[in-house]
Structure formats: C-alpha cells, structure tokens
Amino acid sequence: MHEIILPEAKPALEWINNRIVQKVTPQRSHALAQRRFAAHLGDWADQNGAGVVGTEWQFQVEPPGEDSRTLVPDIAFLSYDRMSKAEMAETEIPRIAPDVLVEIRSPKDLQRDIVEKTRVYLAAGTAVVFLVDPALKTTTVVDADGSRLLAETETIRHSALLGFELLARTLFELP
C-alpha cells in the first residue's frame, strides 16, 4: 500500500476519492456548530479523563488493505485507550483513525466525499461519525450498525461516549 501525505495548507488539504480536496473555510453556522460540539465533547473527555478532543486535527488514516491518507475531521476524539497519554504527548499527527469524529456540512461539500470519508473512518476503526448539517438542522449518527437521523429536538449520544449527551438544537441556536 501507499502513503499519501499532503503538504500543509490553510484551509487544510485532505485526500478523498483519489483526489486532493481543500477544506472549506467555515461560515457562521458551521463555526457555531463546531464550537458548541467541540466544547461539549471536550468537557466530557476532560471530566472523564477519556482522551483528547481537537478541531481541524490532522490524522493519517489507513483502512485495512487501502492506502494511508490524510484526513482532517472538523472535530475528533482520540481516547487514551487507543493511544496512551505518553504517546499522544509525542504525536502531532496520529497514524490511526479517531474513536469519534464530527463532520459539519458546508454548502460546497460534495455528498460523495462525505460518504467516502465516513466509509474510510469506519473501516479504519472509528466507532461513530456524527454528520451535522446546519442548513437542515440535523445530525446523522453513523456507525457499524448503520445510520440514524436525529432531528434538532433529539439528544446526541452514542455507546462510544458513555455519559455524553448534547441536545442537537444546541448546535444551531444563536447564543
């Protein structure tokens, strides 16, 4: 297999569907949803000593039998169970997929790229992907069992994040 490593750029570059894709500079609704989800998930991780949460964190992801590629989720959680605290302290770009990640849809995101990134993450060991769509005010939970669409009135939770709960509409409401 090959390793596809992309140069640093702003916004970041990702390898999706055999091509380089530059992440979109977020608009207000994207930025708000990202900040709110990251803050809640980060607080949960810190309180539980569970691992590290980061935004726009680069990962080198390699599903079994496929090329290693650069992906940059909007929000990622990597547990100390999968990467020790000592190893995480020394690692800027993990060479494993995050346990949990959040992708927030931007108007120019292509559906086929979202589907492919989700497939790659799950194949590489991610337990759950949360796909947030600020325009539709929905969150889709995707894991090995399939996908489930949440309305903004529902609570975001998953067995990979025991005790974490976030009311979906919180991601979309102005302060």
NUPAKE-372701 format. One record per atom (N, C-alpha, C): atom name; residue number from 1; x, y, z. Coordinates in nm, 4 decimals. Each point is the difference from the previous one (the first is absolute). Layout:
BEGIN
   atom    nr       east      north         up
     CA   NUM          X          Y          Z
...
END
This chain:
BEGIN
   atom    nr       east      north         up
      N     1     0.0832    -0.1181     0.0000
     CA     1    -0.0832     0.1181     0.0000
      C     1     0.0880     0.1250     0.0000
      N     2    -0.0590     0.1088    -0.0370
     CA     2     0.0703     0.1272    -0.0078
      C     2    -0.0416     0.0901     0.1154
      N     3     0.0831     0.1009     0.0234
     CA     3    -0.0337     0.1005     0.0992
      C     3    -0.0116     0.1338    -0.0710
      N     4    -0.1160     0.0609     0.0115
     CA     4    -0.0244     0.1285    -0.0645
      C     4     0.0056     0.1064     0.1081
      N     5     0.1064     0.0788    -0.0036
     CA     5     0.0188     0.1077     0.0977
      C     5    -0.0060     0.1318    -0.0759
      N     6    -0.0854     0.0865     0.0450
     CA     6    -0.0215     0.1270    -0.0681
      C     6     0.0751     0.1125     0.0697
      N     7     0.0370     0.1034    -0.0743
     CA     7     0.0689     0.1141     0.0623
      C     7    -0.0945     0.0784     0.0900
      N     8     0.0580     0.0748     0.0921
     CA     8    -0.0821     0.0858     0.0850
      C     8    -0.0550     0.1148    -0.0836
      N     9    -0.1243     0.0345     0.0272
     CA     9    -0.0647     0.1114    -0.0692
      C     9    -0.1119     0.0514     0.0885
      N    10    -0.0444     0.1213    -0.0269
     CA    10    -0.1149     0.0561     0.0713
      C    10    -0.0995     0.0486    -0.1021
      N    11    -0.1229    -0.0467     0.0037
     CA    11    -0.0482    -0.1121     0.0789
      C    11     0.0714    -0.1304    -0.0369
      N    12    -0.0132    -0.0975     0.0885
     CA    12     0.0712    -0.1269    -0.0123
      C    12    -0.0402    -0.0769    -0.1253
      N    13     0.0904    -0.0888    -0.0410
     CA    13    -0.0238    -0.0879    -0.1139
      C    13    -0.0309    -0.1409     0.0491
      N    14    -0.0892    -0.0701    -0.0724
     CA    14    -0.0335    -0.1384     0.0308
      C    14     0.0079    -0.0814    -0.1290
      N    15     0.0177    -0.1314     0.0148
     CA    15     0.0004    -0.0915    -0.1131
      C    15    -0.1317    -0.0776     0.0030
      N    16    -0.0915     0.0340    -0.0928
     CA    16    -0.1334    -0.0604    -0.0033
      C    16    -0.0308    -0.0421    -0.1434
      N    17    -0.0483    -0.1220    -0.0161
     CA    17    -0.0376    -0.0497    -0.1331
      C    17     0.1132     0.0184    -0.1016
      N    18     0.1222    -0.0321     0.0445
     CA    18     0.1190     0.0025    -0.0866
      C    18     0.0341     0.1380    -0.0558
      N    19    -0.0299     0.1038     0.0786
     CA    19     0.0366     0.1341    -0.0420
      C    19     0.0199     0.0884     0.1231
      N    20     0.0739     0.1073    -0.0199
     CA    20     0.0215     0.0972     0.1066
      C    20    -0.1218     0.0911     0.0086
      N    21    -0.0516     0.0143     0.1224
     CA    21    -0.1148     0.0872     0.0242
      C    21     0.0397     0.0980     0.1101
      N    22    -0.0165     0.1281    -0.0258
     CA    22     0.0282     0.1001     0.1026
      C    22    -0.1250     0.0227     0.0827
      N    23     0.0190    -0.0039     0.1330
     CA    23    -0.1140     0.0247     0.0890
      C    23    -0.0532     0.1406    -0.0252
      N    24    -0.1281     0.0152     0.0225
     CA    24    -0.0673     0.1276    -0.0229
      C    24     0.0182     0.0891     0.1226
      N    25     0.0236     0.1287    -0.0222
     CA    25     0.0045     0.0933     0.1110
      C    25    -0.1416     0.0116     0.0558
      N    26    -0.0190    -0.0287     0.1295
     CA    26    -0.1356    -0.0056     0.0558
      C    26    -0.0706     0.1350     0.0038
      N    27    -0.1317    -0.0084    -0.0177
     CA    27    -0.0870     0.1155     0.0192
      C    27    -0.0537    -0.0042     0.1426
      N    28    -0.0801     0.0997     0.0382
     CA    28    -0.0476     0.0140     0.1369
      C    28    -0.0677    -0.1257     0.0528
      N    29    -0.0959    -0.0553    -0.0730
     CA    29    -0.0746    -0.1151     0.0524
      C    29     0.0909    -0.1211     0.0203
      N    30     0.0963    -0.0184    -0.0870
     CA    30     0.0980    -0.1087     0.0134
      C    30     0.0871     0.0248     0.1229
      N    31     0.0508     0.1223     0.0109
     CA    31     0.0885     0.0349     0.1113
      C    31    -0.0700    -0.0155     0.1347
      N    32    -0.1264     0.0425     0.0075
     CA    32    -0.0756    -0.0116     0.1247
      C    32    -0.0195    -0.1465     0.0382
      N    33    -0.0444    -0.0817    -0.0952
     CA    33    -0.0215    -0.1431     0.0278
      C    33     0.1307    -0.0670     0.0410
      N    34     0.1082     0.0345    -0.0665
     CA    34     0.1299    -0.0595     0.0320
      C    34     0.0452     0.0391     0.1407
      N    35    -0.0115     0.1264     0.0334
     CA    35     0.0417     0.0455     0.1324
      C    35    -0.0827    -0.0655     0.1096
      N    36    -0.1307    -0.0039    -0.0194
     CA    36    -0.0869    -0.0561     0.1032
      C    36     0.0247    -0.1498     0.0193
      N    37     0.0082    -0.0753    -0.1091
     CA    37     0.0211    -0.1448     0.0116
      C    37     0.1365    -0.0265     0.0624
      N    38     0.1023     0.0710    -0.0468
     CA    38     0.1357    -0.0203     0.0528
      C    38     0.0079     0.0351     0.1479
      N    39    -0.0644     0.1072     0.0403
     CA    39     0.0032     0.0404     0.1412
      C    39    -0.0651    -0.1058     0.0881
      N    40    -0.1170    -0.0497    -0.0392
     CA    40    -0.0689    -0.1016     0.0803
      C    40     0.0783    -0.1306     0.0033
      N    41     0.0502    -0.0411    -0.1156
     CA    41     0.0757    -0.1247    -0.0063
      C    41     0.1317     0.0131     0.0758
      N    42     0.0648     0.1140    -0.0124
     CA    42     0.1251     0.0243     0.0730
      C    42    -0.0213     0.0002     0.1500
      N    43    -0.1074     0.0638     0.0466
     CA    43    -0.0308    -0.0009     0.1436
      C    43    -0.0242    -0.1427     0.0491
      N    44    -0.0757    -0.0781    -0.0784
     CA    44    -0.0266    -0.1402     0.0369
      C    44     0.1310    -0.0785     0.0088
      N    45     0.0863     0.0137    -0.0994
     CA    45     0.1270    -0.0737    -0.0025
      C    45     0.0885     0.0404     0.1170
      N    46     0.0072     0.1298     0.0290
     CA    46     0.0833     0.0483     0.1110
      C    46    -0.0524    -0.0505     0.1344
      N    47    -0.1308     0.0100     0.0198
     CA    47    -0.0590    -0.0425     0.1267
      C    47     0.0165    -0.1492     0.0249
      N    48     0.0031    -0.0779    -0.1075
     CA    48     0.0119    -0.1449     0.0129
      C    48     0.1425    -0.0505    -0.0197
      N    49     0.0936     0.0897    -0.0280
     CA    49     0.1376    -0.0423    -0.0262
      C    49     0.0062    -0.1010    -0.1141
      N    50    -0.0881     0.0200    -0.1001
     CA    50    -0.0199    -0.1007    -0.1035
      C    50     0.0959     0.0109    -0.1177
      N    51     0.0482     0.1198    -0.0277
     CA    51     0.0853     0.0179    -0.1165
      C    51     0.0032     0.1455    -0.0402
      N    52     0.0299     0.0247    -0.1274
     CA    52     0.0197     0.1350    -0.0497
      C    52    -0.1018     0.0305    -0.1103
      N    53    -0.0540     0.1212     0.0049
     CA    53    -0.0898     0.0510    -0.1033
      C    53     0.0694     0.1164    -0.0678
      N    54    -0.0042     0.0018    -0.1324
     CA    54     0.0597     0.1097    -0.0745
      C    54    -0.0825     0.0349    -0.1216
      N    55     0.0150     0.1234    -0.0455
     CA    55    -0.0662     0.0439    -0.1224
      C    55     0.1045     0.0116    -0.1104
      N    56    -0.0421    -0.0329    -0.1220
     CA    56     0.0884     0.0095    -0.1167
      C    56     0.1331    -0.0707     0.0265
      N    57    -0.0078    -0.1184     0.0591
     CA    57     0.1159    -0.0780     0.0414
      C    57     0.0329    -0.0997    -0.1104
      N    58     0.1205     0.0033    -0.0502
     CA    58     0.0404    -0.0866    -0.1105
      C    58     0.0286    -0.1417     0.0482
      N    59    -0.0528    -0.0980    -0.0743
     CA    59     0.0243    -0.1423     0.0252
      C    59     0.0514    -0.0636    -0.1282
      N    60     0.0853    -0.0994     0.0136
     CA    60     0.0442    -0.0812    -0.1128
      C    60    -0.0740    -0.1329     0.0138
      N    61    -0.1027    -0.0199    -0.0797
     CA    61    -0.0959    -0.1090     0.0168
      C    61     0.0250    -0.1091    -0.1035
      N    62     0.0041    -0.1260     0.0467
     CA    62     0.0253    -0.1114    -0.0909
      C    62    -0.0953    -0.1160     0.0274
      N    63    -0.1080    -0.0075    -0.0774
     CA    63    -0.0863    -0.1172     0.0130
      C    63     0.0761    -0.1253    -0.0454
      N    64    -0.0315    -0.1162     0.0546
     CA    64     0.0697    -0.1228    -0.0406
      C    64    -0.0051    -0.0208    -0.1522
      N    65     0.1175    -0.0246    -0.0582
     CA    65     0.0089    -0.0276    -0.1422
      C    65    -0.0104     0.1222    -0.0901
      N    66     0.0008     0.1184     0.0580
     CA    66    -0.0113     0.1230    -0.0794
      C    66     0.1186     0.0914     0.0263
      N    67     0.0141     0.1014    -0.0852
     CA    67     0.1045     0.0994     0.0193
      C    67    -0.0236     0.0788     0.1277
      N    68     0.1084     0.0416     0.0619
     CA    68    -0.0064     0.0936     0.1120
      C    68    -0.0226     0.1381    -0.0597
      N    69    -0.0905     0.0767     0.0627
     CA    69    -0.0297     0.1311    -0.0559
      C    69    -0.0239     0.1022     0.1093
      N    70     0.0197     0.1266    -0.0367
     CA    70    -0.0201     0.1119     0.0907
      C    70    -0.1474     0.0387     0.0022
      N    71    -0.0566     0.0047     0.1225
     CA    71    -0.1353     0.0504     0.0198
      C    71     0.0002     0.0943     0.1198
      N    72    -0.0855     0.0991    -0.0048
     CA    72    -0.0052     0.1025     0.1048
      C    72    -0.1456     0.0194     0.0417
      N    73    -0.0467    -0.0759     0.1000
     CA    73    -0.1388     0.0178     0.0437
      C    73    -0.0206     0.1360     0.0659
      N    74    -0.1236     0.0486    -0.0071
     CA    74    -0.0313     0.1264     0.0661
      C    74     0.0238    -0.0115     0.1498
      N    75    -0.0394    -0.1137     0.0581
     CA    75     0.0222    -0.0276     0.1421
      C    75     0.0371    -0.1467     0.0130
      N    76     0.1010    -0.0284     0.0817
     CA    76     0.0409    -0.1389     0.0218
      C    76     0.0202    -0.0252     0.1483
      N    77    -0.0346    -0.1216     0.0425
     CA    77     0.0293    -0.0481     0.1349
      C    77     0.0851    -0.1253    -0.0150
      N    78     0.1174     0.0011     0.0629
     CA    78     0.0890    -0.1161     0.0025
      C    78     0.0196    -0.0390     0.1455
      N    79    -0.0386    -0.1224     0.0321
     CA    79     0.0018    -0.0452     0.1391
      C    79     0.1395    -0.0435     0.0436
      N    80     0.0231     0.0089     0.1316
     CA    80     0.1237    -0.0513     0.0578
      C    80     0.0031    -0.1520    -0.0048
      N    81    -0.1145    -0.0646    -0.0204
     CA    81    -0.0024    -0.1455    -0.0175
      C    81     0.0673    -0.0402    -0.1303
      N    82    -0.0130     0.0832    -0.1037
     CA    82     0.0578    -0.0321    -0.1311
      C    82     0.1369     0.0605    -0.0202
      N    83     0.0298     0.1100     0.0688
     CA    83     0.1327     0.0607    -0.0050
      C    83     0.0301     0.0551     0.1385
      N    84     0.1007    -0.0562     0.0627
     CA    84     0.0313     0.0388     0.1376
      C    84     0.0296     0.1496     0.0101
      N    85    -0.0138     0.0505     0.1214
     CA    85     0.0282     0.1413     0.0255
      C    85     0.1438     0.0341    -0.0395
      N    86     0.0933    -0.0872     0.0358
     CA    86     0.1412     0.0236    -0.0328
      C    86     0.0213     0.0035    -0.1515
      N    87    -0.0613    -0.0943    -0.0721
     CA    87     0.0149    -0.0030    -0.1455
      C    87    -0.0685     0.1207    -0.0629
      N    88    -0.1164     0.0370     0.0539
     CA    88    -0.0715     0.1153    -0.0549
      C    88     0.0800     0.1280     0.0203
      N    89     0.0695     0.0102     0.1121
     CA    89     0.0814     0.1187     0.0276
      C    89     0.1127     0.0157    -0.1024
      N    90     0.0409    -0.1093    -0.0614
     CA    90     0.1090     0.0016    -0.0980
      C    90    -0.0479     0.0000    -0.1449
      N    91    -0.1315    -0.0115    -0.0213
     CA    91    -0.0542    -0.0206    -0.1343
      C    91    -0.0850     0.1179    -0.0443
      N    92     0.0430     0.0690    -0.1026
     CA    92    -0.0788     0.1105    -0.0547
      C    92    -0.1040    -0.0496    -0.1001
      N    93     0.0398    -0.0969    -0.0824
     CA    93    -0.0903    -0.0535    -0.1025
      C    93    -0.0165    -0.1494     0.0268
      N    94    -0.1080    -0.0396     0.0652
     CA    94    -0.0201    -0.1425     0.0275
      C    94    -0.0106    -0.0812    -0.1291
      N    95     0.0529    -0.1194     0.0055
     CA    95    -0.0034    -0.0902    -0.1146
      C    95    -0.1102    -0.1044     0.0181
      N    96    -0.1032     0.0382     0.0728
     CA    96    -0.1201    -0.0809     0.0162
      C    96    -0.1197     0.0929    -0.0138
      N    97    -0.1137    -0.0587    -0.0269
     CA    97    -0.1218     0.0805    -0.0093
      C    97    -0.0456     0.0378     0.1406
      N    98    -0.0650     0.1153     0.0154
     CA    98    -0.0545     0.0354     0.1314
      C    98    -0.1119    -0.0962     0.0395
      N    99    -0.0263    -0.0104     0.1302
     CA    99    -0.1106    -0.0827     0.0489
      C    99    -0.1334     0.0550    -0.0485
      N   100    -0.0131     0.1310     0.0096
     CA   100    -0.1248     0.0693    -0.0313
      C   100     0.0365     0.1248    -0.0789
      N   101    -0.0832     0.0322    -0.0970
     CA   101     0.0241     0.1256    -0.0696
      C   101    -0.1308     0.0632    -0.0424
      N   102     0.0113     0.1286    -0.0243
     CA   102    -0.1138     0.0805    -0.0428
      C   102     0.0402     0.0705    -0.1285
      N   103    -0.0852    -0.0130    -0.1003
     CA   103     0.0156     0.0764    -0.1241
      C   103    -0.1217     0.0906    -0.0118
      N   104     0.0256     0.1276    -0.0215
     CA   104    -0.1074     0.0966    -0.0117
      C   104    -0.0081     0.0423    -0.1462
      N   105    -0.1152    -0.0221    -0.0577
     CA   105    -0.0168     0.0233    -0.1437
      C   105     0.0068     0.1485    -0.0328
      N   106     0.0781     0.0295    -0.1025
     CA   106     0.0070     0.1344    -0.0557
      C   106    -0.0759    -0.0007    -0.1311
      N   107    -0.0490     0.1155    -0.0441
     CA   107    -0.0801     0.0033    -0.1232
      C   107     0.0697    -0.0615    -0.1219
      N   108     0.1314     0.0094    -0.0085
     CA   108     0.0717    -0.0511    -0.1174
      C   108     0.0484    -0.1442     0.0157
      N   109    -0.0260    -0.0639     0.1147
     CA   109     0.0407    -0.1396     0.0176
      C   109    -0.0776    -0.0895    -0.0960
      N   110     0.0705    -0.0923    -0.0630
     CA   110    -0.0644    -0.0959    -0.0891
      C   110    -0.0455    -0.1214     0.0803
      N   111    -0.1216    -0.0447    -0.0230
     CA   111    -0.0539    -0.1157     0.0716
      C   111     0.0891    -0.1223    -0.0172
      N   112     0.0530    -0.0215    -0.1206
     CA   112     0.0842    -0.1179    -0.0233
      C   112     0.1277     0.0057     0.0846
      N   113     0.0508     0.1199     0.0263
     CA   113     0.1192     0.0129     0.0843
      C   113    -0.0339    -0.0279     0.1464
      N   114    -0.1152     0.0458     0.0448
     CA   114    -0.0437    -0.0264     0.1375
      C   114    -0.0172    -0.1502     0.0206
      N   115    -0.0637    -0.0654    -0.0962
     CA   115    -0.0210    -0.1453     0.0080
      C   115     0.1334    -0.0731     0.0021
      N   116     0.0934     0.0406    -0.0846
     CA   116     0.1302    -0.0672    -0.0065
      C   116     0.0805     0.0213     0.1280
      N   117     0.0030     0.1225     0.0506
     CA   117     0.0733     0.0245     0.1249
      C   117    -0.0587    -0.0836     0.1133
      N   118    -0.1309    -0.0068     0.0079
     CA   118    -0.0649    -0.0795     0.1043
      C   118     0.0385    -0.1465    -0.0142
      N   119    -0.0034    -0.0525    -0.1217
     CA   119     0.0386    -0.1394    -0.0251
      C   119     0.1433    -0.0265     0.0442
      N   120     0.0907     0.0905    -0.0368
     CA   120     0.1416    -0.0167     0.0331
      C   120     0.0200     0.0006     0.1511
      N   121    -0.0590     0.0954     0.0675
     CA   121     0.0150     0.0065     0.1461
      C   121    -0.0501    -0.1273     0.0670
      N   122    -0.1197    -0.0445    -0.0364
     CA   122    -0.0562    -0.1194     0.0631
      C   122     0.0850    -0.1229    -0.0309
      N   123     0.0473    -0.0121    -0.1236
     CA   123     0.0848    -0.1135    -0.0377
      C   123     0.1321     0.0013     0.0757
      N   124     0.0476     0.1196     0.0367
     CA   124     0.1289     0.0140     0.0688
      C   124    -0.0114    -0.0083     0.1521
      N   125    -0.1220    -0.0188     0.0522
     CA   125    -0.0129    -0.0202     0.1439
      C   125    -0.0780     0.1042     0.0770
      N   126    -0.0513     0.1015    -0.0652
     CA   126    -0.0831     0.0982     0.0682
      C   126    -0.1305    -0.0664     0.0437
      N   127    -0.0413     0.0262     0.1233
     CA   127    -0.1222    -0.0613     0.0532
      C   127    -0.1257     0.0687    -0.0501
      N   128     0.0036     0.1325    -0.0114
     CA   128    -0.1190     0.0739    -0.0428
      C   128     0.0406     0.1305    -0.0670
      N   129    -0.0764     0.0345    -0.1026
     CA   129     0.0144     0.1271    -0.0698
      C   129    -0.1314     0.0755     0.0171
      N   130     0.0093     0.1235     0.0454
     CA   130    -0.1166     0.0871     0.0096
      C   130     0.0070     0.0978    -0.1169
      N   131    -0.1000    -0.0034    -0.0864
     CA   131    -0.0073     0.0905    -0.1142
      C   131    -0.1035     0.1075     0.0318
      N   132     0.0461     0.1219     0.0136
     CA   132    -0.0856     0.1116     0.0390
      C   132    -0.0273     0.0862    -0.1232
      N   133    -0.1266     0.0290    -0.0234
     CA   133    -0.0394     0.0848    -0.1127
      C   133    -0.0695     0.1244     0.0543
      N   134     0.0726     0.1125     0.0093
     CA   134    -0.0609     0.1220     0.0542
      C   134    -0.1171     0.0520    -0.0834
      N   135     0.0024    -0.0184    -0.1301
     CA   135    -0.1088     0.0494    -0.0844
      C   135    -0.1300    -0.0741     0.0286
      N   136     0.0092    -0.1318     0.0189
     CA   136    -0.1194    -0.0803     0.0278
      C   136    -0.0267    -0.0157     0.1497
      N   137     0.0955     0.0439     0.0819
     CA   137    -0.0079    -0.0124     0.1460
      C   137    -0.0212    -0.1457     0.0411
      N   138     0.0851    -0.0861    -0.0572
     CA   138    -0.0048    -0.1429     0.0307
      C   138     0.1387    -0.0504     0.0352
      N   139     0.0003    -0.1120     0.0701
     CA   139     0.1231    -0.0724     0.0294
      C   139    -0.0254    -0.1457    -0.0358
      N   140     0.0890    -0.0581    -0.0777
     CA   140    -0.0097    -0.1411    -0.0348
      C   140     0.1090    -0.0741     0.0746
      N   141    -0.0387    -0.1067     0.0684
     CA   141     0.0928    -0.0837     0.0756
      C   141     0.0290    -0.1217    -0.0865
      N   142     0.1282    -0.0206    -0.0356
     CA   142     0.0380    -0.1110    -0.0866
      C   142     0.1015    -0.0867     0.0744
      N   143    -0.0308    -0.1289     0.0095
     CA   143     0.0924    -0.0949     0.0612
      C   143    -0.0104    -0.1336    -0.0721
      N   144     0.0594    -0.1037     0.0555
     CA   144     0.0007    -0.1319    -0.0647
      C   144    -0.1404    -0.0562    -0.0193
      N   145    -0.0949     0.0464     0.0791
     CA   145    -0.1381    -0.0488    -0.0104
      C   145    -0.0832     0.0750    -0.1032
      N   146     0.0547     0.1044    -0.0602
     CA   146    -0.0751     0.0771    -0.0989
      C   146    -0.0061     0.1468     0.0370
      N   147    -0.1048     0.0676    -0.0437
     CA   147    -0.0124     0.1428     0.0296
      C   147    -0.1388     0.0309     0.0536
      N   148    -0.0024     0.1076     0.0793
     CA   148    -0.1252     0.0431     0.0620
      C   148    -0.0031     0.1518    -0.0028
      N   149    -0.1063     0.0540    -0.0570
     CA   149    -0.0165     0.1443    -0.0106
      C   149    -0.0672     0.0532     0.1253
      N   150     0.0607     0.1020     0.0599
     CA   150    -0.0576     0.0646     0.1181
      C   150    -0.0566     0.1352    -0.0392
      N   151    -0.1167     0.0303     0.0491
     CA   151    -0.0568     0.1337    -0.0167
      C   151     0.0661     0.0916     0.1024
      N   152    -0.0180     0.1295    -0.0165
     CA   152     0.0641     0.0944     0.0919
      C   152    -0.0546    -0.0101     0.1426
      N   153    -0.1149    -0.0637     0.0184
     CA   153    -0.0576    -0.0148     0.1338
      C   153     0.0512    -0.1247     0.0726
      N   154     0.0807    -0.0819    -0.0675
     CA   154     0.0509    -0.1234     0.0606
      C   154     0.1368     0.0215     0.0649
      N   155     0.0405    -0.0977     0.0791
     CA   155     0.1270     0.0062     0.0714
      C   155     0.1055    -0.0832    -0.0718
      N   156     0.1173     0.0599    -0.0170
     CA   156     0.1135    -0.0692    -0.0611
      C   156     0.0677    -0.0814     0.1097
      N   157     0.0145    -0.1310    -0.0267
     CA   157     0.0691    -0.0891     0.0938
      C   157     0.0433    -0.1235    -0.0774
      N   158     0.0945    -0.0758     0.0588
     CA   158     0.0447    -0.1251    -0.0623
      C   158     0.0750    -0.0809     0.1044
      N   159    -0.0048    -0.1320    -0.0146
     CA   159     0.0665    -0.0889     0.0961
      C   159     0.1518     0.0194     0.0032
      N   160     0.0581     0.0572    -0.1042
     CA   160     0.1443     0.0280    -0.0003
      C   160     0.0358     0.1175     0.0908
      N   161    -0.1027     0.0733     0.0441
     CA   161     0.0196     0.1179     0.0851
      C   161    -0.0925    -0.0116     0.1210
      N   162     0.0257    -0.0964     0.0841
     CA   162    -0.0886    -0.0254     0.1136
      C   162    -0.0160     0.1245     0.0869
      N   163    -0.1242     0.0418     0.0172
     CA   163    -0.0307     0.1163     0.0826
      C   163    -0.0040     0.1312    -0.0761
      N   164     0.0446     0.0014    -0.1240
     CA   164    -0.0046     0.1235    -0.0791
      C   164    -0.1398     0.0174    -0.0579
      N   165    -0.0563     0.1185     0.0199
     CA   165    -0.1300     0.0348    -0.0578
      C   165     0.0018     0.1468    -0.0391
      N   166    -0.0570     0.0278    -0.1158
     CA   166    -0.0079     0.1369    -0.0496
      C   166    -0.1299     0.0145    -0.0773
      N   167    -0.0829     0.0932     0.0403
     CA   167    -0.1239     0.0263    -0.0715
      C   167     0.0368     0.0567    -0.1369
      N   168    -0.0449    -0.0646    -0.1062
     CA   168     0.0425     0.0358    -0.1356
      C   168    -0.0263     0.1463    -0.0338
      N   169    -0.1110     0.0550     0.0431
     CA   169    -0.0316     0.1380    -0.0380
      C   169     0.1022     0.1003     0.0559
      N   170     0.0714    -0.0393     0.1041
     CA   170     0.1049     0.0859     0.0575
      C   170     0.1028     0.0376    -0.1062
      N   171     0.0202    -0.0881    -0.0984
     CA   171     0.0986     0.0244    -0.1044
      C   171    -0.0418     0.1108    -0.0966
      N   172    -0.1284     0.0294    -0.0033
     CA   172    -0.0529     0.0886    -0.1027
      C   172    -0.0539     0.1329     0.0525
      N   173    -0.0183     0.0125     0.1319
     CA   173    -0.0581     0.1211     0.0580
      C   173     0.1062     0.1060     0.0243
      N   174    -0.0342     0.1227    -0.0335
     CA   174     0.0895     0.1103     0.0318
      C   174     0.0017     0.0218     0.1503
      N   175     0.1141     0.0420     0.0534
     CA   175     0.0067     0.0264     0.1447
      C   175    -0.0919     0.1153     0.0389
END
